[in-house]
Amino acid sequence: MGPGPATYRTARAGKGGLPPGPRLPRAAQTLLFRTVGHRLTPRLRGRYGDMVRLRLFPEGAVVQLTDAEHIRAVLNGPDTVYHGGEGNAIVEPVLGARSVMLADELDHRRARRLLTPAFRAAALDGYRGMVARLTAEELDRWPAGVPFRAHDRMNRLTLEVVLRVVFGVTRGARLDRLRTLLRAFVDVRPVDFLGWHLPALQRVGRWRRKLAQQRELDALIHEVIRERRDAGEAGAGGTDVLSRLLGSSDEDGGLSDAELRDQLVSLLLAGHETTATALAWSLHELAWSAPLQARAARAAATGDDAFLEAVVKESLRLHPVIAEIARRVTEDVELGEYRIPAGTTVMPMIGQVHLDARYHQAPRVFDPGRFLEGPPPRETWLPFGGGARYCLGAGFALMESAVVLREVLTRFRLEPGRAGREEERARHVVLVPGHGAVVRALPRTGDPHGEAVS
């Protein structure tokens, strides 16, 4: 059963203060959280309970949440009280202040209104053939029978997909440079977070190089925007996201160049490595389970996308790409027995909720079947966030993943490429397979329903 009802409540006198937490210096807590937070959080929960206080840079006071009732109260609370944009402020130097991920209240609602048409079901259907073609081209390059890092291959594929979806272009020097810059751009280490928020560091070493990459990327994107605007109606008549955004407006007018830049960068980054990581984990889990892989191969052969989506959803449950959601509270609120003061960041901890036996039976077992019985309560399965900030691209990510799995499983049988299952490793704000999800792909032969041998 899911959690019981929960509602937003302002704080009343007499409630307790912040929950308990470690007493380590802020710098030490920040370092541990950024590098091994996925291992630290369960230990903190075991010691302090479902609510744990941390002190992090640059967020300040942070309260981790692992109880679904508390999480429901946060995600369904008013957006005037729980600011998701402020909660994501750590990525503002990269995404830009006008990004839908950084906006709050009226600005956030407007950004979603303008972006939503590009991700409706009718728009998604138009992308299926393109995703299948790009996947087939990628699979032609896979080394048969030789171990390789599936995460690297999926990153390359999903980057190509998102570039086509966002810009609509297929080739050219500018697209080649965008590929190169985006690959470098997402190669972020925990130490890079310091440079984002300490300008003095941006004059030296790695931080200086990262800033130069970002400026070149911005310049390229602005070039594309200017060219499309100069083309007038012809530049806004395509089916790619940029064309749709150039042709959209509301009572406040259309998006400015600066707003377009921030939305496009957000879509490029959010729609790239997150999907690639979910796919890499899916391939990893299928490689380690012959029975599940056989069932998935039958689903691929018979067009059963529901099961293929269930594989991806279960991968996202067992291996969430993002470890937490963040909301900055704008006024004092009650959560459980505690009074959370204004200015605190509350964090629903995705991985902990996904592995909680209160909400998921046999939570450490990879079982896509649990998603064929109907969706779990939103606050117990959180890979795409929740509430008013539920990810706009969730439908696209699941569609893309199902298409990719279908193409892979109709062509190859997968085996583990190294000894031992892989564990998560922190890579900037995402968790990735520690060794890149190493698999072997063997050409599939046999009957058309997936009962194949190599």
C-alpha positions, 0 to 999 in steps of 0.5 A, a space after each residue: 500500500 502507498 502512504 496515507 494522506 498528507 497536506 501542507 501545513 504552516 508551522 505552529 508555535 511549540 513545534 521542534 526545530 530542525 531534525 538531528 544530523 552529523 556534526 562534521 564541518 560544512 566543508 566535510 559534509 559537502 565533500 562527502 555528499 557530493 562524492 559518496 552521498 548515495 552511500 552516506 545517506 543510508 547510514 545517516 538514515 539508520 542513525 538519525 531516522 527518516 529526517 536528517 539535517 545536513 549543512 552543505 555548500 552552497 545550499 546551507 541548511 538541508 533536511 533529507 526526507 525518506 518518508 513518503 508522507 513527508 515527501 507527498 506534503 512537499 511535492 504537493 505543497 504550494 509552489 509559493 512555499 516550496 521553491 524548486 528553482 531555488 532548490 536547484 540553484 547549485 546548477 544555475 551557473 550552467 543552466 541559466 537563471 531563466 531555465 524551467 528548472 531554475 524558475 519558480 512560481 509565475 515564471 516556472 508556470 509560464 516556461 512550462 506552458 511554452 515548453 509543454 506542446 513540444 512534448 505532447 503525445 502527438 509530437 512524441 510519435 513523430 520522433 519514434 522513427 528517428 530514434 529507431 534509425 539513429 539506434 540502428 546506426 549506433 548498433 552497426 558500430 557495436 563490437 560483436 562478442 567484445 566487452 564494451 562500456 554500454 554507458 559510453 555508447 548510450 551517451 553517444 546515442 542519446 546525445 545524437 537524439 537530443 540534438 536532432 530533437 532540439 535543433 532538427 539539424 542532422 549534419 554540419 560543422 556547427 553540429 559536430 562542434 556542439 557534440 564535442 562541447 556537450 560531451 566535454 560539458 557533462 564531464 563534471 567532477 565534484 570539484 567543478 561545483 566549487 568553480 560554479 559558485 566561487 568566481 575567483 577559481 574560474 581564472 585558473 586551471 580546470 575551472 577556467 577551461 570549463 568556463 571557456 567551454 561554456 562560453 563557446 557552447 553559449 555562442 554556438 547556441 545563440 548563433 543558431 537562434 539568430 539564424 532561425 529568427 532571421 529566417 522568420 516563419 521558415 525558421 519557426 515552421 519545423 517540428 524540432 523544439 527550437 522551431 516550436 519555441 520560436 513559434 510559441 507565445 502567450 500574453 507576455 509575448 515569446 521567449 527572448 534569446 536569453 530565455 531560449 538559450 537557458 531552455 535549450 541548454 536545460 533540454 540538452 543536458 537533462 535529456 542526454 545523460 539521464 536517459 543514457 544512464 537509465 538505458 545503460 543500467 537496463 542493459 546491465 540488468 538484462 545481461 545479468 538475467 537470462 530469463 528476464 532478457 528472454 522475456 524482454 526479447 519476446 516483447 521486442 519481437 512482438 511490439 510489447 513496448 509496455 514491458 520494455 518501458 517496465 524494464 526501464 522504469 524498474 532500472 530507474 527504481 533500482 538505480 535512480 539517476 538523480 539521487 535527490 529532489 530539492 525544494 527551498 522553503 520560503 516560510 516556516 513549515 511543519 514536517 512530521 514533528 519538526 518545524 522547518 524554518 524558511 530558507 532551508 532546503 528539503 530533499 526527498 531522497 529518491 534512492 532511499 524511497 525506492 529501496 524502502 520495503 514499506 513501499 516496494 516489495 523485495 526492493 533490491 530485486 530487479 523485477 519489471 513486472 511490478 510496473 505492469 500491475 499499475 503505477 506506484 504512488 508518485 511519491 514512492 517512485 520519483 525518477 522524474 520528480 513530482 507535483 507541479 514540477 514533474 519532468 516535462 520530458 518523462 514521456 519522451 525519455 520512456 518512449 526513446 528508451 523503449 525504442 532503443 531496447 527494442 532495436 538492441 534486443 532484436 539484434 543482440 543477446 547480451 552477456 556481462 562483460 566483466 566479473 561482478 555486478 556494478 555499483 553506482 558512482 557519483 558523476 556531477 549530479 547523477 549516479 552512473 554505473 561504476 565501470 560503465 555498464 560493461 556488456 558483451 553483445 552477441 548477434 542474435 539468431 533463432 526464432 522471431 519471438 526472442 528465444 534466441 541463441 548465438 
